[in-house]
Amino acid sequence: MMAEFWTEEREDVLVQLFQEQSCLYYTSLKAYSNRISKKNAICHIAERLGICDKEVSKKMHSLRTQYNRYAKMCPSESSGMKTARQDWILQRLSFLEPHIRKRSSMRNTDDKPITRQYNVNTVMAEFWTAEREDILVQLFEEQSCLYDTSLKAYSNRISKKNAICHIAERLGIGDKEVSKKMHSLRTQYNRYAKMCPSESSGMKTARQDWILQRLSFLEPHIRKRSSMCNTDDKGYDTAEREEEESEEPEEEVKEEEGSEEPEEEVKEEEESEEQEEEVKEEEESEKPEEELKEEESTTRDPPPPPSTVHHQNRRKRNHTERQETEILQTIGGYLQKRPQPKEQDELSAFCNNLEHKMRRIKDETIRLELEHQLEEACYHAVMRDRAVHTLTSSPSPLMHPVILHPSTSSHRETSIPMMEI
C-alpha cells in the first residue's frame, strides 16, 4: 500500500519538506540534539502529506541510506553505471553533503589504521620504563580520589579527570595513555592479589613482586565477597569492575533516534574498539609466560532468590505502616491537649459588642473619656456590691442592718452621666 503511495511527485514533495526542516540534518544546530523539535518537524511533514509520522520516518531513512551509498561509490565504480534513480537521489539530496562526516575506509587492503595502531603501541611500550612506571605509581598513590572509595571525590568524574590530567602533565603524555596504564596495573594487581598462596608460592616473578609491593596501598579499598561458583572459593572482586566503569574516558556522543537519524559514519565505535585492542595488547606484552598459561574465570553472583525479595518488601511495608501509626498518634495527642474554645455567655457577648462599638469611635479623646467613665462606673458598682454583700452575709449583733431605700440612696449617690453609644 505504501509502495503505491510513494509516487515520484510525493517523493519530490517529501524531499522539499525535508530540506526545509534543517533540524533533521543540520548537525551544528542545537535543535538537532532535541528530540521534541525533530519529532515536531516529522509530524509537520506527515500532516502535509496526510500520512502517519512513522511512514515519513521510514521513507526519509530509506532515501538517506540510498544517498549515502551512492555518494560513497568510487568514481571508477559509478562511472557509466548510474541509473536515473541514482541521479535523481544524488541531485535532490545534495544538501546533505556538508553535514555527513566521512572516515577512512577499513577494508582488508587498507593497512593504514593497523600500521598506526602498531606504531602507537610500540612507542608507548618503549616509553614505559621501570623508572616511569615507578613515578606513575607514586603520583597515582598521591591522588587518593582515584582509588579511595570512601571519599566523595571518588564518585565525581570531574575530580578524577583533573587528577588524571595532573599525572599526565607531570609525565608529559596524554591522559588516555595514563588511564590505560593505570587500568592495566590495577588489573594485574587484582589478579595477583586474588591468587591463593598455594598457587603463588614459588611462582612469583620479579614483575609480580614489584606490582604487589608498589600497589599495596590499594588493598584496603578493594571490596571482596565470596564466589557463588562450586569450583572457585577465592572470592570475587567488585572494585575492579567499578573502577573500570568510572575510569572510562568520556566521549561526546550525538543523540540518535533509530530510524530517524541519517546513516552517518561516526567514529565512536571505531575508537572504542581500538582502545580495547590497545589495552589487550599492552596487557599481553606485560604478562609473564607463566601468567599467559593460566587464565582465571570469574563469575557474577546470581540474583537473590524470590524469598529474599519478598522478605525485603515485607520489611519495607511494615516500616512504612509503623511510621504512619506514629504520625497518627502524634496528631491525636496534639488535638487532645489543645484547649477547647469556651462558649460565650451573656456578659462575654455584651463585652464583645461594647468593644466593637468602641472601635468605631475615631476620635481618641472621646474614646479615652468614655473609658474613664466606664472605669468609674465599674468602680462604684463594685463598691456598692461589696457593701451590700457585707451587710447581708454577716450583720453585727449590736448594730441593726441599714436598709437603703431607693429614694434615699438615689439622693446620696452621685449620678454618673453616661454617654450614649
Protein Blocks (a to p, Z undefined) as FASTA:
>chain_A
ZZmmmcfklmmmmmmmmmmmmmlmmmkbmklmpmklmmmmmmmmmmmnopafklmmmmmm
mmmmmmmmmmmpcfklmgopacfklmmmmmmmmmmmmmcccdddfbfklcklmmmmmmmm
mmmmmmmcfklmmmmmmmmmmmmmlmmmkbmklmpmklmmmmmmmmmmmnopafklmmmm
mmmmmmmmmmmmmpcfklmgopacfklmmmmmmmmmmmmmpccdddfbfklcnbpafklm
mmmmmmpccddddddehjlpccdddfklmmmmmmmmmmmmmmmmmpcfklmmpccddddd
ddddfklmmmmmmmmmmmmmmmmmmmmmmmmmmmmmpccdddddfklmmmmmmmmmmmmp
mblklmmmmmmmmmmmmmmmmmmmmmmmmmmmmccfkbccddddfklmmmmpccdddddZ
Z
